[in-house]
Amino acid sequence: MALFDDLFKGGNIVAGLAIGVGAILVAPVVIPVLRPIAKSIIKVGLIAYDQGRLALAELSDHSGDILAEVRTELAEATKPDESGAAQQPSRRGSTRSNRIG
């Protein structure tokens, strides 16, 4: 570890040159191995992005449909009846009674 400490502090220039030359010699062997791995990782990322985008678009469609249904139900519930008074939206599933007593 002292070798790397000296290298980063600007100490041992011979060690720095040895690491640089070693990297140059090892690079032709390592790059062909790392390239397919990098391509596979990028492919998986693109597939995940596309799947997420499709899922989000589908969620948006479903929520838009639900919103349109709710707006239609609200519009129908607040239409004026024959007497001209607007109806109040019904509270389905409510456990409270509107009667006193």
Backbone bond lengths (Angstrom), bond angles and torsions (degrees), N, CA, C in turn:
res aa  C-N    CA-C-N  psi(-1)  N-CA   C-N-CA  omega(-1)  CA-C   N-CA-C  phi
1 M - - - 1.438 - - 1.517 110.49 -
2 A 1.302 115.81 -29.74 1.463 119.85 179.46 1.523 110.47 -64.14
3 L 1.335 116.41 -28.40 1.462 120.40 178.13 1.530 110.10 -62.08
4 F 1.358 117.17 -45.17 1.452 120.33 179.94 1.529 111.73 -71.35
5 D 1.326 116.87 -35.30 1.465 119.52 177.04 1.514 111.02 -61.52
6 D 1.332 116.51 -45.19 1.459 120.33 178.77 1.526 111.05 -65.57
7 L 1.322 116.31 -37.20 1.466 120.84 -179.74 1.524 110.80 -62.70
8 F 1.334 117.30 -45.04 1.459 120.60 -177.84 1.523 112.75 -75.21
9 K 1.292 117.50 -22.61 1.461 120.37 178.10 1.521 111.67 -84.75
10 G 1.304 117.00 -1.87 1.459 120.32 178.87 1.519 111.82 87.52
11 G 1.319 116.60 18.96 1.450 121.29 -176.18 1.511 112.95 -82.70
12 N 1.278 118.82 -85.52 1.452 124.94 -168.52 1.531 111.28 -80.08
13 I 1.301 117.60 99.60 1.466 122.69 -177.79 1.523 110.82 -73.42
14 V 1.308 117.13 -32.69 1.467 120.06 179.83 1.530 109.66 -63.75
15 A 1.329 118.16 -39.85 1.469 121.27 178.75 1.522 109.88 -65.19
16 G 1.316 118.14 -40.78 1.454 121.69 177.73 1.512 112.25 -62.20
17 L 1.304 116.44 -42.43 1.463 120.23 177.46 1.524 111.06 -66.12
18 A 1.324 117.44 -39.16 1.460 120.97 179.87 1.533 110.15 -64.06
19 I 1.315 117.36 -41.96 1.469 120.65 178.55 1.527 110.16 -65.83
20 G 1.323 118.07 -40.94 1.463 121.64 178.12 1.514 112.19 -63.32
21 V 1.321 117.12 -45.36 1.474 121.17 179.07 1.527 109.17 -65.73
22 G 1.320 117.50 -40.95 1.466 120.75 178.26 1.518 111.43 -61.70
23 A 1.321 116.92 -40.52 1.465 120.57 178.37 1.521 110.63 -64.93
24 I 1.330 116.67 -38.27 1.469 119.95 178.96 1.524 110.73 -66.82
25 L 1.319 117.12 -37.65 1.459 120.43 -179.62 1.533 112.05 -74.64
26 V 1.311 118.10 -33.50 1.464 121.87 -177.20 1.532 111.42 -84.02
27 A 1.313 118.59 -25.46 1.468 122.90 -175.73 1.530 113.04 -54.99
28 P 1.343 120.62 -45.81 1.477 118.89 -179.85 1.528 113.39 -62.29
29 V 1.308 117.64 -25.81 1.458 120.60 179.22 1.530 110.38 -83.55
30 V 1.322 117.69 -37.89 1.458 122.32 -174.06 1.529 112.29 -80.45
31 I 1.316 118.14 -37.36 1.474 121.78 -175.58 1.526 112.31 -60.69
32 P 1.341 121.38 -45.84 1.469 119.15 178.06 1.534 113.35 -63.19
33 V 1.318 117.69 -27.13 1.460 120.44 178.30 1.527 110.19 -78.34
34 L 1.315 117.88 -39.88 1.457 121.64 -176.88 1.526 113.11 -76.08
35 R 1.323 118.31 -26.77 1.469 120.94 -177.48 1.528 112.69 -60.94
36 P 1.338 120.20 -49.73 1.478 119.21 178.31 1.535 112.29 -64.25
37 I 1.314 116.52 -34.06 1.466 119.19 178.08 1.527 109.66 -65.63
38 A 1.308 116.84 -43.94 1.465 120.55 179.03 1.533 110.72 -63.71
39 K 1.336 117.44 -40.64 1.459 120.67 178.40 1.526 111.06 -64.02
40 S 1.324 117.13 -39.39 1.462 120.69 178.99 1.522 111.00 -64.99
41 I 1.318 116.36 -41.52 1.460 120.34 178.52 1.525 110.77 -63.70
42 I 1.315 116.67 -41.09 1.471 120.65 178.80 1.531 110.44 -66.27
43 K 1.343 117.63 -40.56 1.467 120.48 177.76 1.522 111.67 -61.16
44 V 1.328 116.47 -45.19 1.462 120.53 179.34 1.523 110.10 -61.91
45 G 1.325 117.09 -40.75 1.461 120.80 178.12 1.520 111.94 -62.56
46 L 1.326 117.10 -42.69 1.470 120.52 178.33 1.524 112.07 -65.45
47 I 1.330 116.60 -40.71 1.461 120.23 178.55 1.530 110.04 -63.89
48 A 1.328 116.46 -44.40 1.465 119.99 178.99 1.522 111.09 -62.93
49 Y 1.325 116.89 -40.00 1.468 120.90 178.48 1.532 110.40 -62.61
50 D 1.342 116.70 -46.49 1.468 120.20 -179.29 1.528 111.40 -63.62
51 Q 1.332 117.11 -41.86 1.461 120.28 179.07 1.536 110.87 -64.30
52 G 1.313 116.31 -40.54 1.456 120.13 178.01 1.518 111.86 -65.46
53 R 1.319 115.90 -39.55 1.465 120.54 178.53 1.527 110.82 -64.54
54 L 1.334 116.83 -42.12 1.463 120.16 178.25 1.529 111.43 -66.10
55 A 1.317 116.53 -41.51 1.469 119.81 178.98 1.522 110.62 -63.37
56 L 1.311 117.17 -39.87 1.459 120.60 179.09 1.523 111.26 -67.31
57 A 1.325 117.56 -39.06 1.463 120.58 177.70 1.525 110.88 -64.81
58 E 1.327 116.48 -39.85 1.459 119.96 178.76 1.524 111.08 -66.83
59 L 1.322 116.38 -40.55 1.469 120.53 176.93 1.524 110.32 -62.38
60 S 1.312 117.01 -40.06 1.458 121.10 178.88 1.529 110.62 -64.10
61 D 1.328 116.95 -41.14 1.462 120.34 178.06 1.529 111.26 -62.92
62 H 1.325 115.92 -45.33 1.460 119.25 -178.75 1.528 111.13 -64.92
63 S 1.323 116.53 -43.30 1.467 118.17 -179.79 1.527 110.77 -67.60
64 G 1.318 118.47 -33.77 1.462 121.28 176.04 1.521 111.61 -65.34
65 D 1.346 115.77 -39.27 1.472 119.61 177.41 1.524 111.13 -64.31
66 I 1.326 115.67 -44.09 1.467 119.84 179.75 1.522 110.16 -63.52
67 L 1.312 117.10 -42.65 1.465 121.35 179.02 1.524 110.86 -61.52
68 A 1.322 117.85 -41.65 1.461 121.07 178.78 1.532 110.87 -64.97
69 E 1.334 116.66 -40.13 1.465 119.63 177.78 1.524 111.31 -62.82
70 V 1.324 116.71 -43.49 1.465 120.39 -179.62 1.517 110.39 -64.22
71 R 1.319 117.31 -42.27 1.471 120.00 178.94 1.528 110.57 -62.87
72 T 1.334 117.37 -39.48 1.460 120.75 178.50 1.526 110.71 -65.02
73 E 1.336 116.46 -43.68 1.467 119.53 178.74 1.519 111.16 -63.61
74 L 1.328 117.50 -40.48 1.461 120.22 178.13 1.522 111.34 -64.93
75 A 1.328 116.50 -40.43 1.462 119.93 179.32 1.526 110.70 -64.90
76 E 1.325 117.20 -39.35 1.464 120.27 178.49 1.517 111.54 -70.20
77 A 1.328 116.87 -35.71 1.458 120.25 -177.59 1.517 111.97 -72.81
78 T 1.301 118.07 -25.95 1.470 120.56 -177.88 1.521 112.55 -101.99
79 K 1.344 117.70 11.62 1.465 120.22 176.41 1.521 109.15 -68.43
80 P 1.309 116.89 142.78 1.474 118.32 176.79 1.525 110.45 -69.20
81 D 1.345 115.87 141.19 1.455 119.76 176.66 1.528 109.59 -85.24
82 E 1.332 117.04 -167.93 1.456 120.42 -176.42 1.527 112.95 -62.01
83 S 1.332 117.48 -29.55 1.459 119.59 -177.93 1.531 111.63 -80.61
84 G 1.326 118.04 -8.15 1.458 120.80 177.90 1.520 113.23 94.93
85 A 1.344 117.45 -6.71 1.474 120.11 178.78 1.521 108.86 -88.12
86 A 1.296 114.79 138.77 1.463 119.62 179.11 1.513 109.58 -73.89
87 Q 1.319 116.26 138.13 1.454 120.59 177.92 1.518 109.97 -79.66
88 Q 1.322 115.14 148.06 1.455 119.70 175.40 1.530 108.11 -84.79
89 P 1.328 117.85 143.68 1.461 119.24 177.15 1.521 110.13 -60.85
90 S 1.333 116.12 136.92 1.463 119.34 -179.32 1.519 109.18 -76.05
91 R 1.322 114.48 148.71 1.468 119.95 178.44 1.518 107.17 -105.18
92 R 1.297 115.17 93.58 1.448 119.92 179.14 1.512 109.72 -74.98
93 G 1.313 116.03 141.57 1.451 120.41 176.48 1.508 113.22 78.22
94 S 1.311 118.82 7.05 1.449 121.14 179.75 1.521 109.28 -76.77
95 T 1.322 118.24 136.46 1.447 122.07 -179.69 1.519 111.64 -93.70
96 R 1.296 117.64 -11.91 1.473 120.82 -179.51 1.520 109.27 -82.81
97 S 1.295 114.94 142.69 1.461 120.30 178.07 1.526 107.98 -98.51
98 N 1.318 115.55 144.19 1.451 120.29 178.76 1.522 111.69 -85.68
99 R 1.335 117.52 -8.10 1.466 120.48 -179.60 1.522 109.88 -81.35
100 I 1.308 114.21 146.35 1.472 120.51 176.53 1.522 107.06 -95.43
101 G 1.328 115.39 136.71 1.443 116.46 172.59 1.432 112.21 124.11
